[in-house]
Amino acid sequence: MKLRAMILATALAGLPMMAAVPAAHAEPPIHTGVFSDTALQGYDPVAYFTDGKPMKGNDAFTADYMGAKFKFSNAANRDAFIDTPEAYAPQYGGYCAWAMADGKHAKGDARYWKIVDGKLYLNYNKSIQKKWDADIPGFIDRADTAWAGIND
């Protein structure tokens, strides 16, 4: 019984140290979801620019970027992304641009998007996109500042 009490006391003594660890954790640089390493829910990031709409990618055409797997609808799109991924990857790592304006991480939905000044932005859903549309330049300025602070 004395051994059991010593083990319990040792375990309890470590609790204050565990409480000092911040509860918040760093989000990955590219949003992929909890159980996947695929970015943009499998949509082709280049297609937004070339076809003007979201298109599902194909497992036959993939590229890794910043720890995430991007899928493409064809080899040409994959190759364009590999050449200049920063030109096609969604801003704020694919997190919602509206939420990022408040310094928050919320998943971006590949179906709610907009290209502004040659950059791809995602929003959480249709109603959030309507809010974002009300002041896109203002939200981008705030989100750029927040994203820079998060990544410092």
Buried (B, 14 or more C-beta within 10 A) or exposed (E): EEEEEEEEEEEEEEEEEEEEEEEEEEEBBBBBEEEEEBBBBBBBBBBBBBEEEBBBBBEEBBBEBEEBBBBBBBEEBBEBBBEEBEBBBBBBBBBBBBBBBEEBBBBBBBBBBBEEEEBBBBBBBEEBBEEBEEEBEEBBEBBBEBBEEBEE
